Amino acid sequence: MPQQKKRTQSPLEMAFVVSPFESARICSIDSEQASRTDGVRAVLTSADVPGKNNAICGTGDLPLFAEDESSFVGQLVAVVVAERASIARSAADLVQVDYKPKPPVLEIEEAVKLNSFHSEPIESLTEEVTSPLPDQLEVIERDFVFPDHVCLQELSAVESFLTGPGQVSVSVGACDSRALAKRIASLAGIEEEQVRVNAERETEASDGRFLQLFVFAGAAALCSLKTGQAVRLGTSNVTKDMIIARSGEARASVRLTHDGSGKIQSIECCAEVNSGSATGMTESFRSAFINHFNEVHSSSRVSVTCSLCRTDRSPGLMGQMHGTALGAFISEEMIAQISSRLSVPVHSLRKINFIHFMDDESQTDATLRAHREVIAESWDRLIESSSYGERAEEIIRFNESETHYKRGIAAVPVRAIEGPVNGPGEFSFGAAVAEVQVDWFTGEVYPLRIDVLQLSEPELGPATQVSEMSASFLDGMRKYFSFSGGEPAQELSDSLLLGSRAVPGQLRFDLMEHGQESVRFSSSVSYCLSMSVYQATREALRGYRKSLSFVDLPLILDTESIYNAIHEKDS
């Protein structure tokens, strides 16, 4: 009954006071006039947060409200909750914030010069004692710059209401409901059991596309607890500055040595990431990036350093998956360079340089060795069954004859996960071959065909597994491609993807049976799918610009960035 009574009341509306400055000290916030406005029920600032002022506690750092200073344009300073949206907006204009602007730090170069980091750089060094290195080693040095990329966050309706004393329920369109419940409980200073989250669609907690949703949901929950009434988010009250998300610029300098066979003897990689004013999801990005080099390459010496630069920009949305992807992009690019130098096939170089492809006779762990054999067999099977070689030759002929359309093809494996994950010796494997076509006029990408191979889970039926792989395909496409066209109303959803050209004409899922029990099913599918489409897109763009490299592409693609990559003149 108390719950029904609350639901029958018209929900209150929120309006937001955000910082217009990239960097400024907040001297004072005067909300008295706004609070006295008829219809206003409350004005909340950082002083009204009973718990921890962190919207994503547990997985990163993103303050719900700016406290003593604002660190990026659009940062939430105060929220006004009123009986109607128009009243809330008018009252928000009456909140007086005394800012003292400061010179902002915006780029990685400035941050490095000023020693502006979120934490000390993390360095990882793996060095095995082996026989002396050959006298004659080739050296390859490359600098990678993955540009900052701005896109609009997925925004859905948010509504909160009380279900009892100190108990709140929050309804959202899409999120990780368990993670959101934890974060709201931490903000409100209550137990997780006192928070209920209803999500129309479940997503991963690390999905940065919904990062700002935690700010809106957290603010709504606090407003309900403060006023005792239902509160909803009116999308018209959200400024564009509040829903802008950044992938964050990432830079990496790589130096490796290899012998005459193409075997990598040493790798040194130093990376810097623009994490913005808060670490956001980039702590997990850094860990995944470093782990990629430690767990994938079989080189006897691997040295990796990664720094999270603190700047006055919105927190970056890159997370664990992007760290793994960035590491994989760099590894594949370096392997391609060795292949070009020595005229050795890329697949052969993978087998002698990547742990999960090696036939390591010295490996004493029978389980790991069996996993490697299965992975090598699966990879060969995918390359053969997808007619990769023949299709690559056809694409070359197509690109030579076509001016306005170019095609690309890429084969991507997923590495084994060695050591205890959820149990001893667990690993995952998936692989995909993607073929895409890029339109010169629009920058649009059309996947033409995708072949996917996934190690099957013995406990699940084939129909269930293929169904999960189909869902992972959609999720994988969302990871790296923005189809929204810059309009919040056209939020990326399953229905939009299913009704668009994002789904290729031929999508073949294949399962490979095996006798192992310790397999993490489908965790790798969205990764290998999105990676293969991303790399195939890059190869297609090289049909327009021979010198195109990762320097010209962000980690998250949209038609605008692809169009710019096509039409930017070579230096």
MILOLO-388283 format. One record per residue (C-alpha): x, y, z; residue number from 1; residue in one letter. Coordinates in Angstrom, 2 decimals, always signed. Layout:
N
       X       Y       Z num residuo
       X       Y       Z NUM       A
...
//
This chain:
571
       X       Y       Z num residuo
   +0.00   +0.00   +0.00   1       M
   +2.66   +2.64   +0.77   2       P
   +4.30   +1.62   -2.49   3       Q
   +1.04   +2.00   -4.46   4       Q
   +0.36   +5.36   -2.81   5       K
   +3.71   +6.67   -3.95   6       K
   +3.20   +5.41   -7.48   7       R
   -0.18   +7.19   -7.84   8       T
   +1.43  +10.59   -7.19   9       Q
   +2.72  +12.51  -10.20  10       S
   +6.51  +12.08  -10.28  11       P
   +8.64  +15.10   -9.56  12       L
  +10.98  +16.33  -12.30  13       E
  +14.71  +17.02  -12.14  14       M
  +16.72  +19.83  -13.72  15       A
  +20.48  +20.14  -13.56  16       F
  +23.01  +22.85  -12.79  17       V
  +26.25  +22.04  -14.60  18       V
  +29.63  +23.69  -14.84  19       S
  +30.31  +25.88  -17.89  20       P
  +34.06  +25.72  -17.24  21       F
  +36.66  +23.08  -17.99  22       E
  +38.46  +23.88  -14.75  23       S
  +37.27  +26.14  -11.95  24       A
  +37.27  +26.42   -8.18  25       R
  +33.76  +26.44   -6.67  26       I
  +33.79  +29.15   -4.01  27       C
  +30.10  +28.93   -3.07  28       S
  +26.69  +27.64   -4.16  29       I
  +23.65  +29.77   -3.30  30       D
  +20.40  +27.87   -3.80  31       S
  +18.19  +29.91   -1.45  32       E
  +16.25  +31.72   -4.17  33       Q
  +15.72  +28.50   -6.12  34       A
  +14.54  +26.69   -2.98  35       S
  +11.92  +29.38   -2.29  36       R
  +10.38  +29.03   -5.76  37       T
   +6.80  +27.69   -5.69  38       D
   +6.75  +24.02   -6.69  39       G
  +10.40  +23.33   -5.86  40       V
  +10.78  +20.46   -3.41  41       R
  +14.55  +20.32   -2.99  42       A
  +17.93  +21.46   -4.29  43       V
  +20.73  +18.93   -3.86  44       L
  +24.51  +19.42   -4.00  45       T
  +27.49  +17.35   -2.88  46       S
  +26.65  +18.29   +0.72  47       A
  +23.43  +16.25   +0.40  48       D
  +25.12  +12.96   -0.45  49       V
  +24.81  +10.76   +2.67  50       P
  +27.32   +8.18   +1.45  51       G
  +30.25   +8.31   -0.98  52       K
  +30.11  +10.99   -3.68  53       N
  +31.04   +8.52   -6.42  54       N
  +28.55   +7.49   -9.10  55       A
  +30.48   +4.39  -10.15  56       I
  +32.06   +3.27   -6.89  57       C
  +33.70   -0.12   -7.03  58       G
  +34.70   +0.00  -10.69  59       T
  +36.25   +3.44  -11.04  60       G
  +35.99   +7.07  -10.08  61       D
  +33.30   +9.53  -11.20  62       L
  +31.98  +12.06   -8.65  63       P
  +28.21  +12.47   -8.74  64       L
  +28.47  +16.18   -7.82  65       F
  +31.41  +18.53   -8.22  66       A
  +32.58  +19.53   -4.75  67       E
  +35.33  +22.10   -4.27  68       D
  +36.08  +22.39   -7.96  69       E
  +34.61  +21.52  -11.35  70       S
  +36.86  +19.57  -13.68  71       S
  +35.07  +19.49  -17.03  72       F
  +32.33  +21.24  -18.95  73       V
  +28.96  +19.71  -18.10  74       G
  +29.93  +18.33  -14.69  75       Q
  +26.95  +18.14  -12.34  76       L
  +27.05  +20.82   -9.61  77       V
  +23.46  +20.76   -8.31  78       A
  +20.09  +19.19   -9.09  79       V
  +16.71  +20.87   -8.63  80       V
  +13.63  +18.70   -8.12  81       V
  +10.21  +20.28   -8.62  82       A
   +6.57  +19.49   -9.37  83       E
   +6.95  +20.22  -13.08  84       R
   +9.86  +20.22  -15.52  85       A
   +9.35  +23.89  -16.41  86       S
   +9.53  +24.87  -12.73  87       I
  +12.68  +22.79  -12.21  88       A
  +14.38  +24.38  -15.21  89       R
  +13.48  +27.92  -14.15  90       S
  +14.65  +27.29  -10.59  91       A
  +17.92  +25.77  -11.83  92       A
  +18.67  +29.10  -13.52  93       D
  +18.34  +30.78  -10.11  94       L
  +21.07  +28.70   -8.47  95       V
  +24.08  +30.99   -8.10  96       Q
  +27.49  +29.31   -8.32  97       V
  +30.59  +31.40   -7.69  98       D
  +33.28  +29.97   -9.99  99       Y
  +36.92  +30.99  -10.13 100       K
  +38.14  +29.65  -13.51 101       P
  +41.61  +28.12  -13.74 102       K
  +43.82  +27.34  -16.78 103       P
  +42.72  +23.86  -17.92 104       P
  +44.89  +20.88  -18.77 105       V
  +43.41  +19.36  -21.90 106       L
  +45.97  +17.23  -23.73 107       E
  +48.31  +14.37  -22.89 108       I
  +51.36  +16.55  -23.62 109       E
  +50.28  +19.12  -21.04 110       E
  +49.50  +16.45  -18.46 111       A
  +52.90  +14.79  -18.88 112       V
  +54.70  +18.15  -18.71 113       K
  +52.84  +19.08  -15.50 114       L
  +53.14  +15.57  -14.05 115       N
  +49.34  +15.40  -13.92 116       S
  +48.44  +11.73  -13.43 117       F
  +45.69   +9.96  -11.54 118       H
  +48.26   +7.62  -10.02 119       S
  +51.84   +6.56  -10.50 120       E
  +52.46   +4.84  -13.86 121       P
  +52.19   +1.07  -13.61 122       I
  +55.04   -0.93  -15.08 123       E
  +55.14   -4.64  -15.76 124       S
  +58.33   -6.48  -16.66 125       L
  +58.50  -10.14  -17.62 126       T
  +61.98  -11.47  -18.29 127       E
  +62.88  -15.10  -18.66 128       E
  +66.43  -16.41  -18.48 129       V
  +67.05  -17.98  -21.85 130       T
  +69.99  -18.62  -24.14 131       S
  +71.85  -15.53  -25.38 132       P
  +70.03  -13.53  -28.02 133       L
  +71.23  -13.79  -31.60 134       P
  +73.82  -11.24  -32.63 135       D
  +71.83   -9.95  -35.57 136       Q
  +68.37   -8.70  -34.54 137       L
  +66.05   -6.46  -36.49 138       E
  +64.51   -3.52  -34.65 139       V
  +61.01   -2.12  -35.29 140       I
  +59.85   +1.09  -33.62 141       E
  +56.33   +2.48  -33.96 142       R
  +54.28   +5.24  -32.37 143       D
  +50.51   +4.74  -32.19 144       F
  +48.01   +7.51  -31.56 145       V
  +44.36   +6.54  -31.12 146       F
  +42.43   +9.83  -31.36 147       P
  +39.98  +11.08  -28.79 148       D
  +36.46  +10.40  -30.01 149       H
  +33.26  +12.01  -28.79 150       V
  +29.86  +10.37  -29.02 151       C
  +26.51  +10.74  -27.29 152       L
  +25.71   +8.35  -24.47 153       Q
  +22.69   +6.11  -24.68 154       E
  +19.98   +7.86  -22.68 155       L
  +16.84   +6.18  -21.44 156       S
  +14.03   +7.06  -19.05 157       A
  +14.87   +7.02  -15.35 158       V
  +12.32   +6.94  -12.56 159       E
  +12.73   +6.34   -8.82 160       S
  +10.27   +6.00   -5.95 161       F
  +10.28   +4.85   -2.33 162       L
   +9.13   +1.36   -1.43 163       T
   +9.46   +1.86   +2.31 164       G
  +11.44   +3.84   +4.90 165       P
  +14.95   +4.26   +3.46 166       G
  +14.13   +1.93   +0.59 167       Q
  +14.18   +3.02   -3.05 168       V
  +13.33   +1.47   -6.41 169       S
  +14.85   +2.75   -9.66 170       V
  +13.64   +1.89  -13.17 171       S
  +15.92   +2.40  -16.19 172       V
  +16.01   +1.36  -19.81 173       G
  +19.32   -0.47  -19.83 174       A
  +22.05   -1.13  -17.27 175       C
  +23.72   -3.74  -15.12 176       D
  +21.03   -3.75  -12.44 177       S
  +23.19   -5.32   -9.74 178       R
  +26.06   -2.88  -10.29 179       A
  +23.69   +0.10  -10.30 180       L
  +22.04   -1.07   -7.08 181       A
  +25.45   -1.23   -5.39 182       K
  +26.35   +2.27   -6.52 183       R
  +23.06   +3.82   -5.46 184       I
  +23.38   +2.14   -2.04 185       A
  +26.88   +3.56   -1.66 186       S
  +25.69   +7.06   -2.62 187       L
  +22.72   +6.93   -0.26 188       A
  +24.62   +5.34   +2.61 189       G
  +22.19   +2.41   +2.83 190       I
  +22.41   -1.35   +2.39 191       E
  +22.28   -2.85   -1.07 192       E
  +19.18   -4.84   -0.06 193       E
  +17.34   -1.52   +0.33 194       Q
  +17.77   -0.70   -3.37 195       V
  +15.84   -2.35   -6.17 196       R
  +16.74   -1.72   -9.82 197       V
  +14.44   -2.64  -12.70 198       N
  +16.15   -2.67  -16.09 199       A
  +14.38   -3.29  -19.38 200       E
  +17.66   -4.56  -20.82 201       R
  +20.69   -5.86  -18.93 202       E
  +24.13   -4.64  -20.00 203       T
  +27.65   -5.14  -18.76 204       E
  +28.77   -3.08  -15.77 205       A
  +31.88   -2.03  -17.68 206       S
  +29.96   -0.73  -20.68 207       D
  +31.00   +2.92  -20.82 208       G
  +28.15   +3.87  -23.13 209       R
  +25.92   +3.94  -20.04 210       F
  +28.39   +5.71  -17.77 211       L
  +26.31   +8.88  -17.42 212       Q
  +23.20   +6.84  -16.70 213       L
  +24.62   +6.12  -13.25 214       F
  +24.78   +9.87  -12.59 215       V
  +21.11  +10.36  -13.53 216       F
  +19.92   +7.26  -11.68 217       A
  +21.96   +8.16   -8.60 218       G
  +20.62  +11.72   -8.59 219       A
  +17.03  +10.49   -9.00 220       A
  +17.39   +8.04   -6.11 221       A
  +18.81  +10.72   -3.81 222       L
  +15.99  +13.09   -4.77 223       C
  +13.37  +10.45   -3.93 224       S
  +14.99   +9.75   -0.56 225       L
  +15.17  +13.49   +0.10 226       K
  +11.59  +14.37   -0.90 227       T
   +9.80  +11.10   -0.17 228       G
   +8.22  +11.17   -3.65 229       Q
   +8.67   +9.53   -7.02 230       A
  +11.17  +11.37   -9.23 231       V
  +11.78  +10.96  -12.93 232       R
  +14.29  +12.17  -15.47 233       L
  +12.88  +14.30  -18.24 234       G
  +15.23  +13.94  -21.20 235       T
  +14.46  +17.53  -22.25 236       S
  +16.11  +18.68  -19.03 237       N
  +19.43  +17.06  -19.94 238       V
  +21.93  +19.32  -21.69 239       T
  +24.09  +17.96  -24.48 240       K
  +27.20  +18.55  -22.37 241       D
  +25.90  +15.99  -19.87 242       M
  +25.52  +13.11  -22.32 243       I
  +28.75  +13.55  -24.24 244       I
  +31.08  +10.59  -23.78 245       A
  +34.71  +10.28  -24.80 246       R
  +36.81   +7.32  -25.74 247       S
  +39.86   +9.31  -24.60 248       G
  +43.06   +9.68  -26.61 249       E
  +45.55   +6.85  -26.19 250       A
  +49.19   +6.87  -27.25 251       R
  +51.71   +4.08  -27.32 252       A
  +55.37   +3.84  -28.30 253       S
  +56.56   +0.34  -29.14 254       V
  +60.03   -1.02  -29.73 255       R
  +60.62   -4.68  -30.52 256       L
  +63.42   -6.86  -31.78 257       T
  +63.02  -10.00  -33.88 258       H
  +65.31  -12.55  -35.48 259       D
  +65.49  -13.70  -39.07 260       G
  +62.62  -16.15  -38.65 261       S
  +60.26  -13.45  -37.39 262       G
  +60.43  -14.60  -33.78 263       K
  +60.05  -11.58  -31.45 264       I
  +62.86  -11.51  -28.90 265       Q
  +61.89   -8.43  -26.87 266       S
  +59.03   -5.93  -26.60 267       I
  +59.00   -2.55  -24.92 268       E
  +55.71   -0.63  -24.86 269       C
  +54.98   +2.68  -23.14 270       C
  +51.36   +3.89  -23.24 271       A
  +49.61   +7.03  -22.02 272       E
  +45.84   +7.49  -21.87 273       V
  +43.84  +10.69  -21.47 274       N
  +41.52   +9.61  -18.65 275       S
  +39.98  +13.04  -18.20 276       G
  +39.20  +14.46  -14.78 277       S
  +38.37  +11.08  -13.23 278       A
  +39.59   +7.58  -13.92 279       T
  +36.10   +6.49  -14.95 280       G
  +36.53   +3.04  -16.43 281       M
  +40.20   +3.46  -17.41 282       T
  +41.64   +1.68  -14.37 283       E
  +40.34   -1.57  -15.86 284       S
  +41.54   -0.36  -19.28 285       F
  +45.10   -0.10  -17.97 286       R
  +45.06   -3.52  -16.33 287       S
  +43.69   -5.21  -19.45 288       A
  +46.18   -3.44  -21.71 289       F
  +49.16   -4.57  -19.64 290       I
  +47.79   -8.09  -19.22 291       N
  +47.44   -8.45  -22.98 292       H
  +51.18   -8.21  -23.55 293       F
  +52.00  -10.37  -20.54 294       N
  +49.58  -13.15  -21.45 295       E
  +49.74  -13.20  -25.27 296       V
  +53.33  -12.76  -26.38 297       H
  +55.83  -15.58  -26.01 298       S
  +58.82  -13.21  -26.11 299       S
  +61.38  -13.79  -23.35 300       S
  +61.36  -10.10  -22.41 301       R
  +58.21   -7.97  -22.27 302       V
  +58.20   -4.53  -20.64 303       S
  +54.94   -2.53  -20.52 304       V
  +54.22   +0.81  -18.86 305       T
  +50.82   +2.55  -18.81 306       C
  +49.96   +5.98  -17.38 307       S
  +46.52   +7.49  -16.81 308       L
  +46.82  +11.20  -17.55 309       C
  +44.62  +13.56  -15.56 310       R
  +43.11  +16.34  -17.68 311       T
  +40.11  +18.67  -17.48 312       D
  +37.90  +16.64  -19.77 313       R
  +34.97  +14.36  -19.05 314       S
  +35.96  +10.89  -17.77 315       P
  +36.88   +8.48  -20.54 316       G
  +34.51   +5.64  -21.31 317       L
  +37.19   +3.13  -22.25 318       M
  +37.21   +0.03  -20.09 319       G
  +38.62   -3.46  -19.88 320       Q
  +37.54   -4.58  -23.34 321       M
  +39.13   -1.54  -24.99 322       H
  +42.40   -2.15  -23.17 323       G
  +42.52   -5.68  -24.49 324       T
  +41.53   -4.47  -27.96 325       A
  +44.19   -1.75  -28.03 326       L
  +46.83   -4.29  -27.07 327       G
  +45.60   -6.64  -29.78 328       A
  +45.58   -3.86  -32.41 329       F
  +49.20   -3.02  -31.61 330       I
  +50.27   -6.67  -31.60 331       S
  +48.61   -7.33  -34.95 332       E
  +50.15   -4.20  -36.48 333       E
  +53.64   -5.20  -35.35 334       M
  +53.15   -8.73  -36.67 335       I
  +52.04   -7.21  -40.00 336       A
  +55.22   -5.14  -40.14 337       Q
  +57.40   -8.20  -39.55 338       I
  +55.42  -10.03  -42.24 339       S
  +56.05   -7.19  -44.69 340       S
  +59.77   -7.17  -43.93 341       R
  +60.38  -10.89  -44.18 342       L
  +57.59  -11.92  -46.60 343       S
  +56.41  -14.47  -44.04 344       V
  +52.63  -15.15  -43.75 345       P
  +50.96  -13.43  -40.83 346       V
  +49.39  -16.65  -39.59 347       H
  +52.81  -18.31  -39.40 348       S
  +54.17  -15.39  -37.37 349       L
  +51.23  -15.62  -34.98 350       R
  +52.00  -19.26  -34.33 351       K
  +55.60  -18.60  -33.30 352       I
  +54.94  -15.38  -31.36 353       N
  +51.63  -15.85  -29.55 354       F
  +51.50  -18.18  -26.57 355       I
  +48.12  -19.66  -27.40 356       H
  +49.28  -20.77  -30.87 357       F
  +52.63  -22.23  -29.84 358       M
  +53.34  -25.93  -29.90 359       D
  +55.45  -25.67  -26.78 360       D
  +57.07  -29.04  -26.16 361       E
  +58.47  -27.78  -22.85 362       S
  +54.99  -27.05  -21.51 363       Q
  +54.49  -29.39  -18.56 364       T
  +50.88  -28.43  -17.81 365       D
  +48.92  -30.99  -19.82 366       A
  +45.69  -28.97  -19.62 367       T
  +47.22  -25.82  -21.02 368       L
  +48.98  -27.72  -23.74 369       R
  +45.72  -29.40  -24.73 370       A
  +44.04  -26.01  -24.85 371       H
  +46.71  -24.68  -27.18 372       R
  +46.31  -27.63  -29.50 373       E
  +42.54  -27.11  -29.65 374       V
  +42.99  -23.40  -30.37 375       I
  +45.52  -23.98  -33.14 376       A
  +43.23  -26.60  -34.70 377       E
  +40.24  -24.26  -34.46 378       S
  +42.11  -21.40  -36.07 379       W
  +43.21  -23.53  -39.03 380       D
  +39.66  -24.80  -39.41 381       R
  +38.21  -21.28  -39.47 382       L
  +40.71  -20.03  -42.07 383       I
  +39.98  -22.99  -44.30 384       E
  +36.19  -23.13  -43.91 385       S
  +35.76  -19.39  -44.48 386       S
  +37.82  -19.46  -47.71 387       S
  +39.86  -16.63  -46.27 388       Y
  +42.69  -16.81  -48.82 389       G
  +40.45  -16.90  -51.89 390       E
  +38.26  -14.08  -50.60 391       R
  +41.29  -11.90  -49.86 392       A
  +42.40  -12.26  -53.47 393       E
  +38.90  -11.41  -54.73 394       E
  +38.88   -8.28  -52.57 395       I
  +42.15   -7.10  -54.09 396       I
  +40.63   -7.40  -57.56 397       R
  +37.44   -5.65  -56.42 398       F
  +39.33   -2.70  -54.94 399       N
  +41.40   -2.30  -58.11 400       E
  +38.26   -2.05  -60.25 401       S
  +36.05   +0.06  -57.94 402       E
  +36.53   +3.73  -57.11 403       T
  +33.75   +4.60  -54.68 404       H
  +33.55   +1.33  -52.77 405       Y
  +36.35   -0.57  -51.09 406       K
  +36.30   -3.87  -49.27 407       R
  +38.37   -5.30  -46.47 408       G
  +38.74   -8.65  -44.77 409       I
  +40.23   -9.55  -41.41 410       A
  +40.62  -12.70  -39.34 411       A
  +40.84  -12.28  -35.58 412       V
  +41.47  -14.88  -32.88 413       P
  +40.79  -14.54  -29.17 414       V
  +43.66  -15.45  -26.88 415       R
  +43.53  -18.18  -24.28 416       A
  +43.13  -17.12  -20.67 417       I
  +45.76  -19.01  -18.74 418       E
  +45.74  -19.62  -15.01 419       G
  +42.85  -19.47  -12.57 420       P
  +39.92  -17.36  -13.75 421       V
  +36.84  -18.92  -12.19 422       N
  +38.59  -22.19  -11.76 423       G
  +41.93  -23.88  -12.56 424       P
  +43.01  -23.78  -16.17 425       G
  +39.98  -21.98  -17.58 426       E
  +40.26  -20.36  -20.98 427       F
  +38.12  -18.93  -23.73 428       S
  +38.39  -19.04  -27.47 429       F
  +36.54  -17.55  -30.38 430       G
  +37.56  -16.42  -33.83 431       A
  +35.94  -14.51  -36.65 432       A
  +36.54  -13.62  -40.27 433       V
  +34.73  -10.43  -41.29 434       A
  +34.33   -8.92  -44.75 435       E
  +33.06   -5.35  -45.05 436       V
  +32.44   -2.70  -47.69 437       Q
  +32.94   +1.01  -47.11 438       V
  +31.04   +3.74  -49.00 439       D
  +33.28   +6.61  -50.17 440       W
  +30.37   +9.09  -50.29 441       F
  +28.98   +8.53  -46.80 442       T
  +31.61   +6.71  -44.75 443       G
  +29.12   +3.95  -43.96 444       E
  +30.32   +0.42  -43.26 445       V
  +28.37   -2.58  -44.54 446       Y
  +29.42   -5.99  -43.18 447       P
  +28.97   -8.37  -46.10 448       L
  +29.85  -11.66  -44.48 449       R
  +31.04  -12.84  -41.09 450       I
  +32.17  -16.35  -40.18 451       D
  +32.45  -17.14  -36.49 452       V
  +33.87  -20.18  -34.77 453       L
  +33.35  -20.71  -31.03 454       Q
  +34.40  -23.59  -28.85 455       L
  +31.14  -25.14  -27.70 456       S
  +30.04  -25.60  -24.13 457       E
  +29.19  -29.27  -23.50 458       P
  +26.36  -28.44  -21.09 459       E
  +24.47  -26.20  -23.54 460       L
  +22.55  -27.31  -26.60 461       G
  +23.60  -26.08  -30.07 462       P
  +20.44  -23.97  -30.51 463       A
  +21.05  -22.16  -27.21 464       T
  +24.68  -21.55  -28.05 465       Q
  +23.94  -20.13  -31.49 466       V
  +21.27  -17.90  -29.95 467       S
  +23.77  -16.53  -27.43 468       E
  +26.31  -15.98  -30.18 469       M
  +23.74  -14.00  -32.19 470       S
  +23.10  -11.76  -29.21 471       A
  +26.84  -11.37  -28.72 472       S
  +27.16  -10.29  -32.35 473       F
  +24.82   -7.37  -31.74 474       L
  +26.65   -6.49  -28.55 475       D
  +29.98   -6.70  -30.35 476       G
  +28.83   -4.32  -33.07 477       M
  +27.70   -1.84  -30.43 478       R
  +31.13   -1.94  -28.80 479       K
  +33.01   -0.31  -31.64 480       Y
  +30.45   +1.30  -33.93 481       F
  +28.08   +4.16  -33.20 482       S
  +25.00   +4.03  -35.44 483       F
  +23.10   +6.77  -33.63 484       S
  +23.96   +9.53  -36.10 485       G
  +24.46  +11.91  -33.22 486       G
  +20.78  +12.05  -32.26 487       E
  +19.91  +10.94  -28.71 488       P
  +16.44   +9.86  -29.83 489       A
  +17.98   +7.26  -32.14 490       Q
  +19.53   +5.31  -29.31 491       E
  +21.34   +2.18  -30.27 492       L
  +19.17   -0.82  -29.54 493       S
  +18.76   -4.40  -30.63 494       D
  +15.78   -3.49  -32.79 495       S
  +17.70   -0.70  -34.52 496       L
  +20.60   -3.00  -35.26 497       L
  +18.35   -5.77  -36.51 498       L
  +16.63   -3.33  -38.83 499       G
  +19.82   -1.80  -40.19 500       S
  +22.58   -2.79  -42.55 501       R
  +24.80   -3.50  -39.56 502       A
  +23.80   -7.15  -39.82 503       V
  +25.64   -8.76  -42.74 504       P
  +23.90  -10.65  -45.47 505       G
  +25.70  -13.83  -44.46 506       Q
  +26.36  -14.48  -40.80 507       L
  +27.62  -17.98  -40.11 508       R
  +28.05  -19.27  -36.57 509       F
  +29.87  -22.53  -36.19 510       D
  +30.53  -24.55  -33.06 511       L
  +33.50  -26.78  -32.44 512       M
  +33.05  -29.62  -30.01 513       E
  +35.79  -30.54  -27.58 514       H
  +36.28  -32.62  -24.48 515       G
  +37.29  -29.94  -22.02 516       Q
  +34.99  -28.88  -19.20 517       E
  +36.75  -25.64  -18.18 518       S
  +35.56  -23.24  -20.88 519       V
  +34.13  -19.77  -20.50 520       R
  +31.45  -19.77  -23.15 521       F
  +30.65  -16.73  -25.32 522       S
  +32.74  -14.27  -23.32 523       S
  +34.94  -13.97  -26.38 524       S
  +32.32  -13.73  -29.11 525       V
  +31.51  -10.01  -29.00 526       S
  +35.21   -9.24  -28.73 527       Y
  +36.33  -11.23  -31.76 528       C
  +33.34  -10.09  -33.82 529       L
  +33.82   -6.40  -33.17 530       S
  +37.60   -6.72  -33.56 531       M
  +37.27   -8.47  -36.90 532       S
  +34.83   -5.87  -38.26 533       V
  +37.01   -3.04  -36.96 534       Y
  +40.14   -4.45  -38.58 535       Q
  +38.33   -5.27  -41.82 536       A
  +37.13   -1.65  -41.91 537       T
  +40.69   -0.46  -41.47 538       R
  +41.83   -2.67  -44.35 539       E
  +39.02   -1.32  -46.55 540       A
  +40.05   +2.25  -45.78 541       L
  +43.58   +1.45  -46.84 542       R
  +42.10   +0.95  -50.29 543       G
  +41.51   +4.70  -50.28 544       Y
  +44.64   +5.74  -48.39 545       R
  +47.66   +3.49  -48.59 546       K
  +49.35   +5.22  -45.65 547       S
  +46.36   +4.86  -43.35 548       L
  +47.20   +3.41  -39.97 549       S
  +45.66   +3.24  -36.52 550       F
  +46.78   +6.83  -36.08 551       V
  +43.81   +7.84  -38.20 552       D
  +41.12   +5.83  -36.45 553       L
  +39.58   +6.12  -32.98 554       P
  +38.67   +3.07  -30.94 555       L
  +34.96   +3.78  -31.44 556       I
  +33.90   +4.36  -35.03 557       L
  +31.04   +6.26  -36.58 558       D
  +30.34   +7.32  -40.16 559       T
  +31.87  +10.75  -39.58 560       E
  +35.21   +9.44  -38.37 561       S
  +35.36   +6.92  -41.22 562       I
  +34.46   +9.60  -43.77 563       Y
  +37.19  +11.88  -42.38 564       N
  +39.72   +9.05  -42.58 565       A
  +38.84   +8.49  -46.26 566       I
  +39.02  +12.13  -47.33 567       H
  +41.95  +13.31  -45.20 568       E
  +44.90  +13.84  -47.51 569       K
  +48.05  +11.84  -46.92 570       D
  +50.86  +13.78  -45.33 571       S
//
